[in-house]
Amino acid sequence: MDDEKVVAAFSTHSASYGTPNALGPGKHSHDGKNFHDASHSALQPAPGAHSHDGINFHGSHHADTPQVTQQQLQMLFRAMQQQQQQQQQQQQQQQQQQQTKKKKKQQQQQQQQQHGQGMHSHDGVNFHGSHADPAPVALSHAGQHSHDGVNFHGSHGGGDGHLDLEEPADDAGKWDERTLPFTEEEGRDWASKGFSIGIAGPVGSGKTTLVSKICAAFRDKKSMGVIVNDLYTTIDAEYLIETGALPRERVKGLTTGIWSRVAVDEDVEDNFTVAEALSQQFSCELMLIESAGENLATNFSRNLSDFTIFVLDASAGQNVAKKGGKGVTQSDLLVLNKTDLAPLSGVNVEELKKSAEAVRTSSSTSNSPVAVGPVIAAQLKNDIGVQEIIDQILLVFERSGAKAYFNQQSPTESTEPAEAFTVSGAEKKKKKKKKGKK
């Protein structure tokens, strides 16, 4: 290119990047030869931005000057909201706890005031008058105690309260080592709580069926109440109501959660309170208390149960009784239920009964004869063995003094089972044979 052409080119276009533009504003070149109009973009960078070519600008490449995106801002805002909600929930919980404490304190104050006016409560909320004439206050200092601040009576089992403070022994123990049932001479207060029958056993062994059978035997002749313990539901209690075992107001369901064994053995306060309230409300002679389905170690505290029955499923295995457990060894009566199903599991019922009697044999001493705790083979659904169970209940009911007490309260009321109860055909045959021999 000659000098004249170069001069002509410069006279037509502007110099690039700071070179004076003779042809007018806005002209620039990238190579010193080719010129065009206007800028590609705004040449003023945003704050914190930079350019590698003088045209395109962007933020830092380094982490020490990060850019906050819209999404990050939203996430940050959301986290702040969640934190605020959690703080509000904590404040609400604290307020609720304070209100609950305040309410309990007010109830206690109300209870103390109303106790002084002859009022008492079974639940700490509802108050009513005395069931009977108040006992002298002096009785509370003479080995007596009260559940309502009005009625006083002696210990249920040699202790000062309902809680068994000592940890139960780990071993199954012997039948004669159990805490014995009350006798008439000991003078238990039957007005406070009716004669209580505790029924325990594993899930599905037949406890609720036995409760239903006992209700059928006595409900037309005796005032009764039922408490059904369960882990999380009241299904069995509803079953007894729906099948007419007892009216709804006489059946109470208690949910014990994982503490099902403790609720009838070590810490019986809930069961005792409900049993006492039912007994006093309906003047109950018999109170049935069914434990939640548990293991072989479940047995009732004598503070709660005057007569304990443990129900085993005979079809559970040939060695089920040999495994022991306080329920098997120390219950007042052991029932081997579902003997009709046992052969289907390869179980010999006679051998099972022998092994059960072996583990229920008393301690061998030179001063006393060896005793064996009673064992009854039964088919509760078919009424086989039920009458034997009823006979055992009546025997202890009389020995305890409960029969004499309630006969005095209702002289015309019979203590025999209801006529509506029907024994099995096999048992009827046995009775006919006995009559024939006479």
C-alpha positions as CSV (number, residue, x, y, z in Angstrom):
1,M,0.0,0.0,0.0
2,D,1.4,3.4,-0.9
3,D,1.5,6.4,1.3
4,E,-1.4,8.1,-0.4
5,K,-3.8,5.1,0.2
6,V,-2.8,5.0,3.9
7,V,-3.5,8.7,4.3
8,A,-6.8,8.2,2.5
9,A,-7.8,5.4,4.9
10,F,-7.0,7.4,7.9
11,S,-8.9,10.3,6.5
12,T,-12.0,8.1,6.2
13,H,-11.9,6.2,9.6
14,S,-11.0,6.8,13.2
15,A,-8.0,5.6,15.0
16,S,-8.7,2.8,17.5
17,Y,-8.7,2.9,21.4
18,G,-7.8,6.4,22.1
19,T,-6.5,7.4,18.7
20,P,-8.2,10.7,17.6
21,N,-11.1,10.0,15.4
22,A,-11.2,12.3,12.5
23,L,-14.3,10.8,11.0
24,G,-16.6,11.4,13.9
25,P,-17.4,10.0,17.3
26,G,-18.1,6.3,17.8
27,K,-15.7,4.9,15.2
28,H,-13.0,2.4,16.3
29,S,-10.8,-0.4,15.0
30,H,-9.5,-3.7,16.5
31,D,-6.6,-4.1,14.0
32,G,-5.7,-0.6,13.0
33,K,-7.0,-1.3,9.5
34,N,-10.7,-2.2,9.7
35,F,-13.0,0.5,11.3
36,H,-16.7,0.2,12.2
37,D,-19.4,2.2,13.9
38,A,-20.3,2.1,17.6
39,S,-19.3,0.1,20.6
40,H,-20.1,-3.6,21.0
41,S,-21.3,-3.0,24.6
42,A,-21.2,-0.5,27.3
43,L,-17.6,0.1,28.2
44,Q,-18.3,1.1,31.7
45,P,-17.8,-2.0,33.9
46,A,-20.1,-2.9,36.8
47,P,-18.7,-2.5,40.3
48,G,-16.3,-5.4,41.0
49,A,-16.2,-6.5,37.3
50,H,-13.2,-6.7,35.0
51,S,-12.5,-7.4,31.3
52,H,-9.9,-9.4,29.4
53,D,-10.5,-7.7,26.1
54,G,-11.7,-4.2,27.1
55,I,-15.2,-5.1,25.8
56,N,-16.6,-8.0,27.8
57,F,-16.7,-7.6,31.6
58,H,-17.4,-10.2,34.3
59,G,-16.9,-10.9,38.0
60,S,-14.0,-12.3,39.9
61,H,-12.7,-15.8,39.3
62,H,-11.6,-16.2,42.9
63,A,-13.7,-17.6,45.8
64,D,-12.8,-14.7,48.1
65,T,-15.2,-12.4,46.2
66,P,-18.2,-14.7,45.5
67,Q,-21.3,-13.6,43.8
68,V,-24.6,-14.3,45.6
69,T,-27.2,-15.8,43.3
70,Q,-31.0,-15.4,43.6
71,Q,-31.3,-19.1,44.6
72,Q,-28.8,-18.7,47.4
73,L,-30.7,-15.7,48.7
74,Q,-33.9,-17.7,48.7
75,M,-32.3,-20.6,50.5
76,L,-30.8,-18.2,53.1
77,F,-34.2,-16.5,53.6
78,R,-35.9,-19.9,54.0
79,A,-33.3,-21.0,56.6
80,M,-33.9,-17.8,58.5
81,Q,-37.7,-18.5,58.4
82,Q,-37.2,-22.0,59.7
83,Q,-35.0,-20.9,62.5
84,Q,-37.6,-18.3,63.5
85,Q,-40.4,-20.9,63.4
86,Q,-38.4,-23.2,65.6
87,Q,-37.8,-20.5,68.1
88,Q,-41.5,-19.7,68.1
89,Q,-42.4,-23.4,68.7
90,Q,-39.9,-23.6,71.6
91,Q,-41.5,-20.6,73.1
92,Q,-45.0,-22.1,72.7
93,Q,-43.8,-25.3,74.3
94,Q,-42.3,-23.5,77.2
95,Q,-45.5,-21.5,77.7
96,Q,-47.6,-24.7,77.5
97,Q,-45.4,-26.4,80.1
98,Q,-45.7,-23.4,82.4
99,Q,-49.5,-23.4,82.0
100,T,-49.6,-27.2,82.7
101,K,-47.6,-26.7,85.9
102,K,-49.8,-23.8,86.9
103,K,-52.9,-25.9,86.3
104,K,-51.6,-28.8,88.3
105,K,-50.7,-26.6,91.2
106,Q,-54.2,-25.0,91.1
107,Q,-55.7,-28.5,91.1
108,Q,-53.6,-29.6,94.0
109,Q,-54.6,-26.5,95.9
110,Q,-58.2,-27.2,95.0
111,Q,-57.9,-30.8,96.1
112,Q,-56.4,-29.8,99.4
113,Q,-59.2,-27.3,100.0
114,Q,-62.0,-29.7,99.0
115,H,-60.5,-32.6,101.0
116,G,-61.0,-30.3,104.0
117,Q,-64.7,-30.0,103.0
118,G,-65.2,-33.8,102.8
119,M,-64.7,-33.9,99.1
120,H,-62.3,-36.3,97.3
121,S,-61.2,-37.3,93.8
122,H,-60.2,-40.5,92.0
123,D,-58.5,-38.7,89.1
124,G,-57.3,-35.5,90.6
125,V,-59.8,-33.5,88.5
126,N,-63.4,-34.5,89.4
127,F,-64.3,-34.3,93.1
128,H,-67.3,-35.7,94.9
129,G,-68.4,-36.6,98.4
130,S,-67.4,-39.5,100.5
131,H,-68.6,-43.0,99.7
132,A,-68.9,-43.7,103.4
133,D,-68.5,-42.0,106.8
134,P,-65.0,-40.6,107.1
135,A,-62.7,-42.7,109.3
136,P,-61.1,-41.0,112.3
137,V,-57.9,-39.1,111.4
138,A,-56.1,-41.1,114.0
139,L,-56.3,-44.2,111.8
140,S,-53.9,-42.6,109.4
141,H,-51.2,-42.9,112.1
142,A,-52.1,-46.5,113.1
143,G,-50.9,-48.5,110.0
144,Q,-53.8,-47.2,107.9
145,H,-53.7,-45.3,104.7
146,S,-56.1,-43.6,102.3
147,H,-56.5,-43.2,98.5
148,D,-58.9,-40.3,98.7
149,G,-58.1,-38.5,101.9
150,V,-61.4,-39.6,103.4
151,N,-61.5,-43.4,103.5
152,F,-58.7,-45.1,105.4
153,H,-57.7,-48.8,105.5
154,G,-54.8,-51.0,106.2
155,S,-52.0,-52.2,103.9
156,H,-52.8,-54.3,100.9
157,G,-49.8,-56.6,101.4
158,G,-47.7,-55.7,104.4
159,G,-46.4,-52.5,102.8
160,D,-47.3,-48.8,103.3
161,G,-48.3,-48.2,99.7
162,H,-49.1,-49.8,96.3
163,L,-45.6,-49.6,94.9
164,D,-43.2,-52.6,95.2
165,L,-40.1,-50.7,95.9
166,E,-37.8,-53.7,95.8
167,E,-36.6,-54.9,92.4
168,P,-38.3,-58.3,91.6
169,A,-36.0,-61.3,91.7
170,D,-34.5,-62.4,88.4
171,D,-35.1,-66.1,89.1
172,A,-38.5,-67.7,88.5
173,G,-38.8,-68.9,92.1
174,K,-40.9,-71.7,93.5
175,W,-44.7,-71.9,93.9
176,D,-44.6,-71.8,97.7
177,E,-42.2,-68.9,97.7
178,R,-44.8,-66.5,96.2
179,T,-46.6,-63.9,98.2
180,L,-49.7,-65.8,99.5
181,P,-53.3,-64.7,99.0
182,F,-55.0,-62.9,101.8
183,T,-56.9,-64.9,104.4
184,E,-60.0,-64.0,106.3
185,E,-58.0,-63.5,109.5
186,E,-55.9,-60.8,107.9
187,G,-59.0,-58.7,107.3
188,R,-58.5,-57.0,103.9
189,D,-60.8,-54.0,103.3
190,W,-63.2,-55.3,100.7
191,A,-65.2,-52.1,100.6
192,S,-62.2,-50.3,99.1
193,K,-61.6,-52.7,96.3
194,G,-63.5,-55.9,95.4
195,F,-61.9,-59.4,95.2
196,S,-59.4,-58.9,92.4
197,I,-58.5,-61.6,89.9
198,G,-55.4,-60.9,87.8
199,I,-55.1,-62.7,84.5
200,A,-51.8,-62.7,82.7
201,G,-50.2,-64.6,79.8
202,P,-48.5,-64.2,76.4
203,V,-50.3,-62.6,73.4
204,G,-53.0,-64.8,72.0
205,S,-53.0,-67.3,74.8
206,G,-56.7,-66.8,75.7
207,K,-56.7,-64.2,78.4
208,T,-59.6,-62.1,77.0
209,T,-61.6,-65.3,76.3
210,L,-61.1,-66.3,80.0
211,V,-62.3,-62.9,81.2
212,S,-65.4,-63.3,79.0
213,K,-66.1,-66.7,80.5
214,I,-65.7,-65.5,84.1
215,C,-68.0,-62.6,83.4
216,A,-70.6,-65.0,81.9
217,A,-70.4,-67.1,85.1
218,F,-70.8,-64.4,87.6
219,R,-72.4,-61.2,86.1
220,D,-76.0,-62.1,87.0
221,K,-75.1,-62.9,90.6
222,K,-72.3,-60.5,91.5
223,S,-71.4,-56.9,90.9
224,M,-68.4,-56.9,88.6
225,G,-65.8,-54.6,86.9
226,V,-63.1,-55.3,84.3
227,I,-59.8,-53.6,83.6
228,V,-58.0,-54.5,80.4
229,N,-54.4,-53.5,80.0
230,D,-52.9,-53.3,76.5
231,L,-49.8,-51.8,74.9
232,Y,-51.3,-49.1,72.6
233,T,-54.9,-50.0,72.0
234,T,-58.2,-50.8,73.8
235,I,-59.3,-53.4,71.2
236,D,-59.8,-56.2,73.8
237,A,-61.8,-53.9,76.1
238,E,-64.0,-52.9,73.2
239,Y,-64.4,-56.6,72.3
240,L,-65.7,-57.4,75.8
241,I,-68.2,-54.5,75.6
242,E,-69.4,-55.4,72.1
243,T,-69.9,-59.1,73.0
244,G,-71.9,-58.2,76.1
245,A,-69.4,-59.5,78.7
246,L,-70.3,-56.4,80.9
247,P,-71.8,-53.0,80.3
248,R,-69.5,-50.3,78.9
249,E,-69.4,-48.3,82.1
250,R,-67.9,-51.4,84.0
251,V,-65.1,-52.0,81.5
252,K,-62.0,-49.8,81.4
253,G,-59.1,-50.1,79.0
254,L,-55.6,-49.0,80.1
255,T,-52.7,-48.5,77.6
256,T,-49.4,-49.2,79.2
257,G,-47.0,-48.8,76.3
258,I,-43.7,-50.8,76.8
259,W,-44.2,-50.9,80.6
260,S,-46.9,-53.6,80.4
261,R,-45.4,-56.0,82.9
262,V,-44.4,-53.2,85.3
263,A,-48.0,-51.9,85.3
264,V,-49.2,-55.1,87.1
265,D,-46.1,-56.1,89.1
266,E,-43.9,-53.2,90.2
267,D,-45.8,-49.9,89.7
268,V,-49.5,-50.8,90.0
269,E,-50.8,-47.4,90.9
270,D,-52.8,-46.8,87.7
271,N,-54.4,-50.2,87.8
272,F,-55.1,-49.9,91.5
273,T,-56.6,-46.5,91.3
274,V,-59.0,-47.5,88.5
275,A,-59.9,-50.8,90.2
276,E,-60.7,-49.0,93.4
277,A,-62.8,-46.3,91.6
278,L,-64.8,-49.0,89.8
279,S,-65.2,-51.0,93.0
280,Q,-66.5,-48.1,95.0
281,Q,-68.7,-46.8,92.2
282,F,-70.5,-50.1,91.6
283,S,-69.8,-51.9,94.9
284,C,-68.0,-54.6,93.0
285,E,-67.5,-58.0,94.6
286,L,-65.3,-59.2,91.7
287,M,-62.7,-57.1,89.8
288,L,-61.0,-58.7,86.8
289,I,-57.7,-57.3,85.7
290,E,-56.2,-58.5,82.5
291,S,-52.5,-57.7,81.8
292,A,-51.2,-56.9,78.4
293,G,-49.8,-59.8,76.4
294,E,-46.4,-60.3,77.8
295,N,-43.7,-62.9,78.4
296,L,-43.5,-65.8,80.9
297,A,-42.1,-63.6,83.6
298,T,-45.3,-61.5,84.1
299,N,-47.0,-62.0,87.4
300,F,-49.3,-59.7,89.4
301,S,-48.3,-57.9,92.6
302,R,-50.3,-59.1,95.5
303,N,-51.1,-55.5,96.2
304,L,-53.2,-55.6,93.0
305,S,-54.5,-59.2,92.7
306,D,-56.0,-61.5,95.3
307,F,-55.9,-64.4,92.9
308,T,-53.6,-64.7,89.9
309,I,-54.2,-66.9,86.8
310,F,-51.6,-67.4,84.1
311,V,-52.7,-68.6,80.7
312,L,-50.4,-70.5,78.4
313,D,-51.0,-71.6,74.8
314,A,-50.5,-75.4,74.9
315,S,-49.8,-75.4,71.1
316,A,-46.8,-73.1,71.6
317,G,-44.4,-76.0,72.1
318,Q,-43.6,-79.1,74.2
319,N,-41.1,-77.2,76.4
320,V,-43.0,-73.9,76.9
321,A,-43.7,-74.6,80.6
322,K,-40.2,-75.8,81.3
323,K,-38.9,-72.3,80.4
324,G,-40.4,-71.2,83.7
325,G,-40.8,-67.5,84.5
326,K,-42.8,-66.1,87.5
327,G,-46.0,-66.3,85.6
328,V,-45.6,-70.1,85.2
329,T,-44.1,-70.9,88.5
330,Q,-45.7,-68.5,91.0
331,S,-49.2,-67.8,89.7
332,D,-52.0,-69.1,91.9
333,L,-53.4,-71.1,89.0
334,L,-51.8,-72.1,85.6
335,V,-54.1,-72.8,82.7
336,L,-52.9,-74.7,79.6
337,N,-55.3,-73.5,77.0
338,K,-56.0,-74.6,73.4
339,T,-55.2,-78.3,74.2
340,D,-57.2,-79.2,71.1
341,L,-54.7,-77.4,68.9
342,A,-51.6,-78.8,70.7
343,P,-51.4,-82.1,68.7
344,L,-51.3,-80.0,65.5
345,S,-48.0,-78.6,66.8
346,G,-46.7,-82.0,67.8
347,V,-47.3,-81.3,71.5
348,N,-48.3,-84.1,73.9
349,V,-50.7,-82.5,76.4
350,E,-50.2,-85.0,79.2
351,E,-46.4,-84.5,79.0
352,L,-46.9,-80.8,78.9
353,K,-49.0,-80.9,82.0
354,K,-46.4,-83.0,83.8
355,S,-43.6,-80.6,83.0
356,A,-45.8,-77.7,84.1
357,E,-46.5,-79.4,87.5
358,A,-42.8,-80.1,87.8
359,V,-41.8,-76.4,87.6
360,R,-44.7,-75.5,90.0
361,T,-43.5,-77.9,92.7
362,S,-42.8,-76.3,96.0
363,S,-39.4,-76.2,97.7
364,S,-38.4,-79.5,99.1
365,T,-38.0,-79.2,102.9
366,S,-38.0,-81.8,105.7
367,N,-40.6,-79.9,107.7
368,S,-43.4,-79.6,105.2
369,P,-44.8,-81.8,102.4
370,V,-44.1,-81.0,98.8
371,A,-47.0,-79.1,97.2
372,V,-47.8,-78.6,93.5
373,G,-49.4,-75.5,92.2
374,P,-52.7,-76.3,90.4
375,V,-52.6,-76.8,86.6
376,I,-55.7,-77.0,84.5
377,A,-55.8,-78.2,80.9
378,A,-58.5,-76.3,79.0
379,Q,-60.2,-75.4,75.8
380,L,-61.7,-72.1,76.8
381,K,-63.5,-71.5,73.5
382,N,-65.3,-74.9,74.0
383,D,-65.9,-74.3,77.7
384,I,-63.7,-77.2,78.7
385,G,-61.9,-76.6,82.0
386,V,-63.8,-73.4,82.7
387,Q,-65.8,-74.8,85.5
388,E,-62.6,-76.0,87.2
389,I,-61.3,-72.4,87.0
390,I,-64.5,-71.1,88.5
391,D,-64.2,-73.5,91.4
392,Q,-60.7,-72.4,92.1
393,I,-61.8,-68.8,92.2
394,L,-64.7,-69.5,94.6
395,L,-62.3,-71.4,96.8
396,V,-59.9,-68.5,97.3
397,F,-62.9,-66.0,97.3
398,E,-64.2,-67.8,100.4
399,R,-60.8,-68.3,102.2
400,S,-59.9,-64.6,101.7
401,G,-63.0,-63.5,103.7
402,A,-64.5,-61.8,100.7
403,K,-67.5,-64.1,100.6
404,A,-68.4,-63.5,104.2
405,Y,-68.0,-59.8,103.9
406,F,-70.2,-59.5,100.8
407,N,-72.8,-61.9,102.1
408,Q,-73.2,-59.5,105.1
409,Q,-73.6,-56.6,102.6
410,S,-76.1,-58.5,100.5
411,P,-77.5,-61.5,102.5
412,T,-79.9,-62.6,99.8
413,E,-77.2,-62.7,97.0
414,S,-75.9,-66.1,96.1
415,T,-72.2,-66.7,95.7
416,E,-72.6,-69.5,93.2
417,P,-71.9,-68.9,89.5
418,A,-74.7,-67.7,87.3
419,E,-77.1,-70.4,85.9
420,A,-76.6,-68.9,82.5
421,F,-73.1,-70.4,82.4
422,T,-73.1,-73.7,80.6
423,V,-70.4,-76.3,81.1
424,S,-69.2,-78.5,78.2
425,G,-70.8,-81.7,77.2
426,A,-67.8,-83.7,78.5
427,E,-68.2,-82.1,81.9
428,K,-71.9,-82.8,82.0
429,K,-71.2,-86.5,81.4
430,K,-68.7,-86.6,84.3
431,K,-71.4,-85.1,86.6
432,K,-74.0,-87.6,85.5
433,K,-71.6,-90.5,86.2
434,K,-71.0,-89.1,89.7
435,K,-74.7,-88.8,90.4
436,G,-75.2,-92.4,89.2
437,K,-72.6,-93.7,91.6
438,K,-74.4,-92.1,94.5
